[in-house]
Amino acid sequence: MSALNVAIAGFGTVGSGVAHVLSQHREHPDTKINLVGILEKYSQGVYASSMYNESPELFYENLEQLLEDKDVDVIVETIGGKDFAYDLILNALKKGKHVITANKDLIAVHGSELTTIARKNRRHLLFEAAVAGAIPVLRLLKDYLQVRDIVGIKGILNGTTNYILSQMGSNNLTFDKALSQAKELGFAELDPTNDIKGFDARYKLVILTYLITGHWFLPEQITLEGIDHLELADFEYARRMGCEIKLIANLCLLEQGIQIYVLPVMIKKDQMLAKISGSTNAVTLSGKFSEDITLIGKGAGSLPTASAIVSDLNKVLRHPEPFLPPPITSELVLESMENICFRHTLRFEVRDHPGIFGHIGNIFEKHSINIFALEQLPKYHRIEKEGEEIVIFTLTIQSCMEGLVLKALKEINQAEFMLKPVVLLREIV
């Protein structure tokens, strides 16, 4: 294409960042991407007001006006959410417009339908910015690596959770204090549920799984555990085992199927992902014929995300015809979490009285689970008002299938001495 006319739908943090990057590119004589329209409900909002006051003619009155604008080649969707954004993308593709989005929630849920419609209408639907911001992991998978040779991905895909875990592990902050600090610094939303519960990372893993296997899994099919149940004692025990705790999105291709999950796991300190601190994201790609490749960078924010969107715009400019979908891995069976082996560390909080270890040991023996190590840290013990001592300890068990551990814990958690359910931490083996 000789030039590309772009409209931005949603002129908030990311949308305004896209406009900023495009304005910087205009200084170069070979730039052929033009911003010709903006759809924004709040034209006098924090991000849109200066643009509106300077160029009110760019702003559409409604979605229909944008969709009917024949001068627009590409719509950049940065509104977010699943309802209005879904209608926008669906109708834009049907109207013959390319679409670029950073909306991982929407793509993870409706990606199968929308990519099919895009191909039917011979239009691009690109979403580089939906996963890991400016880290070009999607581009690498689509343009450079032989996807069929990828056997696994391990990623830190959410900066908010990584910041919180880093603060808890390095600075001994409680979860609540670390979350509060993340909000003050702008790393966490006012409602951080999507981040701390792991939903955000799971959406991104759905997209990565599609690019590698050609299969769209429903988010609900992927085992998920967040980080809001973790306490400082967990990080103390992890350090004593030479590990860091990270929220990891994991994909592993097997001969007979695939393992995919998002879980807080313990990682040995000498591994690359264990060294990723703060709000930084990282993705490690494992290949059949190559050593691991790790990409590191900012996974969110106005300009990093905008950079990824503009990269997709340049792809449309150079290649107006849509790319072929990723090759489909046939008969891909999702392996049950119960069949996946980990080395488990279990944190117990109990009312101290004789027979506790014997009771737990008998249950483990019944399920053929071997104990590797037992450890107590007295500084986490406390005395209740009536003089009863509350004890916290961990048991690390030999590698075994998740299902065996869950069956044992179901019995253990029913014991009278248990104050709360056992907290389970896993180490990938």
PENOR-V742369 format. One record per backbone hydrogen bond with DSSP energy under -0.5 kcal/mol. NH is the residue of the N-H (numbers start at 0). CO is the residue of the C=O. If there is no record, write none. Layout:
BEGIN
nh: (NH:NH)
co: (CO:CO)
END
This chain:
BEGIN
nh: (3:5:5:6:7:8:8:9:9:11:15:16:17:18:19:20:21:22:23:24:25:26:27:30:33:33:35:35:36:37:38:39:42:44:48:51:52:53:54:57:58:59:65:66:67:68:69:71:72:72:73:74:75:75:76:76:77:77:86:87:88:89:90:91:92:93:94:95:96:97:98:99:100:101:103:106:107:108:109:110:113:114:115:116:117:118:119:120:121:122:125:129:130:132:132:133:134:135:136:139:140:141:142:143:143:144:146:148:149:150:151:152:153:154:155:156:161:162:163:164:165:166:167:168:169:170:172:177:178:179:180:181:182:183:184:185:186:187:191:194:195:196:197:199:201:202:203:204:205:206:207:208:209:210:211:212:213:214:216:220:221:222:222:224:226:227:229:233:234:235:236:237:238:239:240:240:241:242:243:245:245:247:247:248:249:249:250:251:252:253:257:258:260:261:262:264:264:265:266:268:270:273:274:274:275:276:279:280:281:282:283:284:284:285:286:287:292:294:294:296:298:304:305:306:307:308:309:310:311:312:313:314:315:316:317:318:328:328:329:331:332:334:334:338:339:341:342:343:344:345:346:347:347:349:350:351:351:355:358:359:360:361:362:363:364:365:366:367:368:371:372:374:376:377:379:380:381:383:383:386:389:390:390:392:393:394:395:396:396:397:399:401:401:402:403:404:405:406:407:408:409:410:410:411:412:413:414:417:418:419:422:423:424:424:425:426:427:428)
co: (31:3:33:73:36:6:75:7:38:9:11:12:13:14:15:16:17:18:19:20:21:23:24:27:3:31:5:33:5:57:7:37:40:41:44:47:48:49:50:54:55:37:61:62:63:65:67:68:4:70:4:97:6:73:74:99:8:75:82:83:84:85:86:87:88:89:90:92:91:72:123:74:125:76:101:102:103:104:105:106:109:110:111:112:113:114:115:116:118:117:98:126:127:128:298:297:131:133:134:135:136:137:138:138:139:139:144:145:146:285:285:250:283:248:281:154:157:158:159:160:161:162:163:164:165:166:166:173:174:175:176:177:178:179:180:182:181:181:189:191:191:192:194:193:197:198:199:200:201:202:203:204:205:206:207:208:209:208:214:217:218:220:259:261:195:195:226:230:230:231:232:233:234:235:236:237:238:237:266:243:264:245:262:154:247:260:152:258:150:256:332:251:249:222:247:245:262:425:243:241:267:270:270:271:272:274:276:296:155:294:153:282:292:151:289:148:284:282:292:280:278:300:301:302:303:304:305:306:307:308:309:310:311:312:313:314:212:326:327:328:330:257:332:335:336:399:426:341:424:394:422:345:392:390:416:349:388:352:354:355:356:357:358:359:360:361:362:364:363:395:395:393:391:375:376:377:389:381:387:383:381:349:388:347:374:345:372:343:394:369:341:336:339:337:400:400:401:402:403:404:405:406:407:407:408:410:411:414:348:348:346:421:344:422:263:342:265:340)
END
